[in-house]
């Protein structure tokens, strides 16, 4: 997509740093921010991708030397990776980015909030980047091979304690495993051999979406901020609210874990819906459009497009 570009991963500008992410298989080196500033002398164009939760802190973390480095580059773009709308700082809190450049954009991870409304609120070009995770290298376990395991996301939720208590009381044969400090490969194998994985976070996340990709089932409470639409409520592993999850979670797990055909049909259906939303072709198309500066949304102010 960008054959002439070099992609470099750096830590946030600070004294805290590390050189490699060991939680999943990769060959990527992670550099210190100051290494980029000290060595990228002939850069003509620079795009800095910043996670949303750092976007309000980036400009204040820069030194005078950093500003001087950035100002001498002909074309600087800052793109905010808006991966969780609940973590995205309010518009006034990211104004510091304009001290660096006027070319500020955001890419959206969830279809649900890739909208003109979100674009207009932050008044920056907005693009739905989508995602693609290749799970072809991970094993799936046949229904007969699965173990009586229920995987729990580490997120805190007001209904989590009630769910865990009910699972222990009514499904004592199942082992509950909370994901903590677990390498990605180990996680993928765990959710593949487990019957169910429960998300206590966003709902439309890796604890819900990844299990069907390896022949299992993810369970979540419907969250209108992240699920694409209410159509997903048709799946019996998606509960309309926390009260319904508390009421029906054990019945649902018990029923599907005893019925191979129903279990496999639900898993296949959830995977099909996922694949329709996050196809590799769409991901490549969206990625190319971003680097061609063809953004899905541009901010509208008083009825006019703000370029």
WOWOCOR-V977257 format. One record per residue. N is the residue number from 1. OMEGA is omega in whole degrees, 0 to 359 (none if undefined). D_LAST is the distance of its C-alpha to the last C-alpha in whole Angstrom. Layout:
BEGIN
{{N;OMEGA;D_LAST} {N;OMEGA;D_LAST}}
END
This chain:
BEGIN
{{1;178;24} {2;186;24} {3;182;27} {4;184;26} {5;174;25} {6;180;27} {7;181;27} {8;178;29} {9;179;29} {10;172;30} {11;178;31} {12;180;29} {13;180;30} {14;179;33} {15;181;37} {16;182;37} {17;172;37} {18;190;38} {19;183;38} {20;177;39} {21;185;38} {22;184;41} {23;173;40} {24;182;40} {25;178;41} {26;179;38} {27;186;39} {28;172;36} {29;179;36} {30;185;34} {31;171;34} {32;179;34} {33;183;30} {34;176;32} {35;177;33} {36;181;30} {37;184;30} {38;189;33} {39;182;33} {40;188;29} {41;187;30} {42;182;28} {43;177;25} {44;181;22} {45;183;20} {46;173;20} {47;179;18} {48;177;20} {49;184;20} {50;174;22} {51;186;23} {52;184;22} {53;175;25} {54;190;25} {55;179;21} {56;183;22} {57;189;25} {58;185;24} {59;181;23} {60;179;26} {61;183;28} {62;176;27} {63;176;30} {64;178;29} {65;179;30} {66;180;27} {67;180;25} {68;178;26} {69;183;26} {70;183;22} {71;181;21} {72;178;23} {73;186;21} {74;184;19} {75;179;16} {76;176;16} {77;174;14} {78;178;16} {79;179;16} {80;177;18} {81;182;20} {82;184;20} {83;180;24} {84;185;25} {85;180;23} {86;179;26} {87;182;26} {88;179;22} {89;178;22} {90;185;21} {91;184;17} {92;183;19} {93;179;21} {94;182;18} {95;179;17} {96;180;19} {97;181;17} {98;172;15} {99;181;18} {100;182;18} {101;174;14} {102;182;11} {103;181;10} {104;180;11} {105;172;11} {106;173;14} {107;186;17} {108;181;19} {109;184;23} {110;179;24} {111;188;23} {112;182;24} {113;169;21} {114;188;18} {115;175;17} {116;180;14} {117;178;16} {118;177;16} {119;182;12} {120;181;12} {121;182;15} {122;176;13} {123;175;10} {124;177;9} {125;188;8} {126;184;12} {127;176;14} {128;184;18} {129;185;20} {130;182;23} {131;172;27} {132;178;30} {133;180;33} {134;181;36} {135;183;39} {136;181;41} {137;182;43} {138;184;44} {139;169;47} {140;179;48} {141;176;51} {142;181;53} {143;182;54} {144;182;57} {145;185;56} {146;179;54} {147;181;55} {148;181;55} {149;171;52} {150;181;50} {151;180;47} {152;174;45} {153;183;41} {154;183;42} {155;175;39} {156;178;41} {157;183;41} {158;182;43} {159;186;45} {160;182;45} {161;180;49} {162;179;50} {163;182;49} {164;179;50} {165;182;54} {166;178;54} {167;181;53} {168;183;56} {169;189;58} {170;178;58} {171;186;57} {172;180;59} {173;181;60} {174;176;56} {175;179;55} {176;180;52} {177;177;50} {178;181;47} {179;179;44} {180;178;44} {181;185;44} {182;175;44} {183;185;43} {184;180;41} {185;179;43} {186;178;46} {187;181;44} {188;179;43} {189;180;47} {190;182;48} {191;178;45} {192;182;47} {193;178;50} {194;176;50} {195;186;50} {196;172;47} {197;183;44} {198;175;43} {199;174;39} {200;181;40} {201;182;36} {202;185;33} {203;179;35} {204;186;32} {205;183;33} {206;178;35} {207;178;38} {208;188;38} {209;185;36} {210;181;38} {211;179;41} {212;180;41} {213;176;40} {214;172;44} {215;179;46} {216;183;46} {217;173;44} {218;182;42} {219;181;42} {220;169;39} {221;180;39} {222;180;36} {223;186;33} {224;179;30} {225;187;28} {226;177;28} {227;183;30} {228;181;28} {229;183;30} {230;177;34} {231;181;35} {232;177;36} {233;177;38} {234;177;40} {235;183;41} {236;176;44} {237;175;43} {238;182;40} {239;185;42} {240;180;40} {241;184;41} {242;179;43} {243;180;46} {244;176;46} {245;179;46} {246;184;48} {247;191;50} {248;187;50} {249;183;49} {250;178;53} {251;180;54} {252;181;51} {253;181;51} {254;182;55} {255;184;55} {256;180;52} {257;179;54} {258;184;57} {259;184;56} {260;183;55} {261;180;54} {262;180;51} {263;183;50} {264;179;49} {265;179;48} {266;179;45} {267;180;44} {268;180;44} {269;179;42} {270;178;39} {271;180;39} {272;179;38} {273;178;35} {274;184;34} {275;178;34} {276;182;32} {277;185;29} {278;179;29} {279;179;30} {280;181;30} {281;179;28} {282;180;25} {283;179;25} {284;179;25} {285;181;23} {286;180;20} {287;179;21} {288;180;20} {289;179;17} {290;183;15} {291;172;17} {292;180;15} {293;176;12} {294;186;12} {295;183;11} {296;181;13} {297;171;11} {298;186;7} {299;177;8} {300;180;9} {301;182;10} {302;176;13} {303;181;13} {304;178;9} {305;179;6} {306;183;4} {307;none;0}}
END
